[in-house]
């Protein structure tokens, strides 16, 4: 049985040959990674474990972003695409890769690392802690057939309006500061993500992720704009929730601990370096890491 010293650990750049070589191993770990991956690169930073003959044994990815938190902004990196080849499990590879990712984040002056998981005990031993997330899950009592549109079908004027409405909208803890152009957590990425559908009107928009309304903004949102959506998952501090309630939507869940919309998954956070995990952050489905 190999010890950690028998593996090579490396930090791979996004879209590099080393990062892309992890895809077959991740396909063994996760059903959703089997077959063709629709977009590359799949994370921004990769930490990889390899055997002496070059076989990928494990992978941890990072998805950096900036979010509003309290009176300032926080630099948060989401942990993603964590996998270890079944042949090399129970040898501490995941913990070592997570440690290296945390060390890198501390060097880069990030405040914390966050992740969604349903296996909390695995990450608890690596320094992550349960992170209570306040959220509202709302239901539309009378949805209709009114499909949204994919991002590539939006006009440039519609995209410009969406950006303006989002950035001029209310700020609440956890709201992501989207860059203009970046691999992830950018407007460029949001508009090309195939999992999103858009409802647009003259006075606002709604973004839907896998059938769940994840965000809406604009001064003139109309009730008809989101009539085809059945469920919404929002921060209780987002005025959009008040608009939906005023439009007749019902509260399906008011969660003070773990977001019900994730089917058993919940958020965990690990402060890094001298960073901090500001309490009360909401992690939107629209900016899932």
N, C-alpha and C positions, 0 to 999 in steps of 0.2 A: 504493500500500500504506500502510495506517494505521500510525502510530507509537503508542507507548503513550499519548502526550499527546492523541491523538485519541479516546481512550476515557474514559468516565466510570466511576470506581470508587466503589462504595458498600458500606456495611455494612448488611445488612438483618436485621430482627428475625424471630424464628420465627413462621411462619404469616402473615407480611405479604404484601401484594399483590406487592411486589418479589421476595420469595423464591419465591412460587408461580409467578411469571412465568418462572422458570427451568426449570420442568418440561418444556415442549416441547423446549427445547434439550437437556436431559439425555436426553430420549427419543431424540434423534438420536444421542447419544453411546453410549448403553447400551441393549441390548435389554430389560433388566429394568425400564427406566423407561418403556417404551411402554405406552400405554393408561392405565387408571385406576390411580392410586397408592393403595394400601389405607389409608395413614394420613398424616395431615397434622398439624403440620408434619413435614418429612422430615429436617431437621437443626436444631440449636439456633441456630447462628450462620452467616450466609451472607455471603460476600464476592463481589461481582458486578462484572463488567465489562460496560458497555453502549456501544453506538455512539451517535453524536450524534442519531440518529433513534429511540433507545429500544430498539433490538434487543439482546437478551441475547447477548453474545459469549462469556462464560465464567463459571464458578462454582466456588467452593471452600466447603465446609461444615465446621463444627467440631462435635464431640460431646463436651462437657466431662464429666469424671468424676473421682472421688477413688479412689485405690487404696492398698492397704497396700504399703509399701516399706521394708525395713530396720526401723528402730526407730520410724518415724513414718509419715505418710501423704504421698502425692504428689498434686499436681493435674496431671492429664494431659488433654489434649484430642485426641481422635481426628480425623484428617483424613478427610473423607468427601465423596462426590458431587463429585469433581473432574472438570470437563469443560469443553472449549472447542469452540465451534461449528466444524465443519470449514472453514468459509469464513474463519476468523480464526486458524487455527493457524500455528505457526512464527513468531510475532511477539512471543513472550515473555509472553503473557497469563497462562499458568498459573504461571510463575515469579513474576510480579508479584503475583498473587492470593495465592499461598502466602506471599510476603514480608509482605504486609499482614496475613494471618492470624497469622503468627508475631509481628509487631509488636503486634497486639492481645493475643495470649496473654501476651506479656512484660509489657504494661501491666497485665494482670489478674493478674499474679504466678503464672502457671502454670509448672510445672517443665519440661514438655516436650510436644512434639507427636508423635503416633504415627500410623502408617498401615499398612495391608496393601496390598501391591502386587506385581505380577509384572514391572513395568518399572522396576527400581531406578535405572537411569541417569537417568531423567526427574527423579526427586526428589533424586538425589545432587547435581546441579548447583544445587539449591535449599537445600542444607545438611543434608539428611537422611542418616543413616548406617545401614548394615545393623545390625540388632539381634539378636544370638544369643538364641534362645528355646529353653530346655530343655522338652521335652514327651514324653509317652508316648502312643502310639496303641495301644489294646488291642482285641482281637477276642474276641467271644463264640463259643466253638467249637460251641455247640448252641443257637442262638436259636430261639424259638418265636413263633407268632402271638399277640401280646399287645399290642395297640395302646394307646398312651397317650391322654390326654384333652387337649383344648385348655384354655387358661387360663380362658376364660369359663365353662367347665363346673365349675370347682372351687367348692366351698362356701367361705363366709367362714371357717369353722373350719379348713378345709384350708389356705387361704392364710395364716392366722395361724400355723399350725404350720410351714409352709414357711419363713416369715420367721424364726421363732424358731430353727429348726434351722440355717438358713444363718448367721445372725448369731452363733450359739453355736458354730458349727463351727470347725475349725482355720483359723488365719490363715497364709497363705503369700504371698510377694512377688507382687503383681499382683492379688490378690483385690480385687474392686470393692466399695466401700462404697456400697450402694444406698440412695438416699433413699426416703422414704416416698411422696412425690408429686413428680414432675418430668417433663419431657418425655421424657427418656431416662435410662437407667441408674437407674431407680427401680422399686420393686415394682409400682407402678401400671402402668408400661409393660411390665414383664416378664410380668405376668399377662394382658395384652391382646395381646401379640405373636402373630400368627397362625402364625409359623414354629416356635413351641415346642410340644412335647407333654409331658405330665406323667404320671409314674407315682407314685402316692401309697399309703402304707400307714400303719399305726398308729405305726410307729417311724421313718419317714423318707420321703424322696422322691427322685426322679431327674428331671432336666430334660434333654430331648432336643431337639437342634437339627438339623433336616433328617436325621433318622435317626441322629445321632451323640450319644452321651451326653456332655453337657458339664459337668454337675455333679450331685452327689448328697450328701446329708447327712442326719443323724439318728442317734440312738443305737441304734435297733433295726432297721436296714435288713435286709431279708430277701433271700435269693437270688432268690425269685420276683418281687420287685418290678421287676427290670430284665431279666427273661428274654426279653422281646421285642425287646431292643436288640442290634444286631449289632456296633457299634463304639463305642469311647469315646476321647475326646481330652482328656487331663488333665495337670495339672502333676505332675511326679514327686515334688513335695513334698506333694501332696494325699493324705492317708491313704485317700481313696476308691480310689485305684489299688491299694493293698494289699488292700483288701476284694475288688476284682474279681479280682485274681490268686489270692486265697485261694478264690474261688468257681469257679476253673478257667479264667478268661480268659487269653489269651495275649498277649504283647508282639509287636505287629506292626511297630512302629517305635520306636526310642529316639533322639530327635533332639536334638542339642546346638546346632543352628544355626537351622534353618528348619522351621516346623510343616508336616508332610507333609499334614495334613488340608485344606490350603487350595489344593490343586491347582496348585502352582507359585508361589503367593503367599507372601510372607514379610513380617516386621515390619521397619519402618524407624522410627527415632526422631530427632528434632531437639530438643536442649535449647534453651530460649528464655530470654532475659534472663540472670539469674543462676541459672536453674534447673539441674536435673541429671537425668540418666537413670540411675536406680538400676539396677545390674546384676542380672540374674536374675529380672526380672519375667516372669510368665506371663500371656498374654492369652487369656482363656477365650472359647470360641465363644458362650457364653451372654450375654456382654457385648460382642459384636462392635460396633465403631464404624464 
